[in-house]
């Protein structure tokens, strides 16, 4: 007695027996061609990632230079105030939004000078006074 296999052929066996797969298998050196294709795709992906990293680094450098310019400009403005000596500033940003400003100044031990510094920073930078901290320099 003979047993008949009444199962439906699965998708994988259909693909293996299709005409396109048989034609591809008939091509000489198909493995070499496939390897070259995979290497080419990998090189394309690598070059796009490398280019993206270079662009991000350039953008970060520009942003860092801009922050340094803002900090030095603010420090020079604050040094011009009455009762203020040497000043150092630090501006903290998140996504191009100022989230904090630190001012360390000679003469900031005087409360009137400290208030002038606070007022000047909030006006010059267009920020709220809650994100500005003024400290006395050693």
Buried (B, 14 or more C-beta within 10 A) or exposed (E): EEEEEEEEEEEEEEEEEEEEEEEEEEEEEEEEEEEEEEEEEEEEEEEEEEEEEEEEEEEEEEEEEEBEEBBEEBBEBBBEBEBBEEBBBBBEEEEEEBEBBBBBBBBBEEEEBBEBBBEBBBEBBEBEEEBBBBBEBE
